[in-house]
């Protein structure tokens, strides 16, 4: 794919969050949270060796002399670790980038450390600009300790805008989203059946068996220590009524600009507030022109 796109592929490094994923790979359950990151660290060590197993100039593609590559410039890696045993070399041609652009969504302490060590772009979520700025500073401090240039790490924030021309349109959209759908998505992300718990008891009082994503839940709890599962579910797929992410295109664009200026970072990944074609139409037809007019979003791509 990197060859087809001339070097524009990225890789979101994910250590898995659900038991279903584990069973697809012959495991009864996922390893403990931090152990998954330990395993991922070794995995990254192995794939980096594979990416470097073809030296520059190894590929000849000399059709006239029937020479594909220079054998002396292609090397085994002989990686032997706790979890992986790989001989190598990489079994396909090296990509135009050499290494794909690396994304990671590390929100927990261990996840942030992994992101600081490996990621070129970090995907994050937060309850406000103070959390955004704290996460940027924290990961950049960690990256510097790993000998990396912290300023080269980009940050993309989760955003769930609900863009519409009127309040009645907002109400119409929200009416489509049942509580069961919100809890189902949360349960999948947290790898925990949330329907077993009292939805109106503060989360901090519940003994939740979270085996999946922890960072999102922690973000909600940092904003409100007494928040309940029902309250989280009420905004998990669509922002609350008082959220600046809910409003006209101009209001949402204003808030995007404020977040980047005060919280830091480089952009947003828009997550649908609801899954229907008109959500994307509202973003494209209403919000995108305003962002482009303000110079916040490109109008085309270079070669």
Beta strands, then each sheet from edge to edge (+ up, - down):
strand 1: 10-13
strand 2: 59-62
strand 3: 67-69
strand 4: 76-80
strand 5: 85-88
strand 6: 101-104
strand 7: 121-124
strand 8: 154-159
strand 9: 162-163
strand 10: 246-247
strand 11: 267-270
sheet 1: 1+ 6+ 7+ 8+ 11+
sheet 2: 2+ 3-
sheet 3: 4+ 5-
sheet 4: 9+ 10+
end
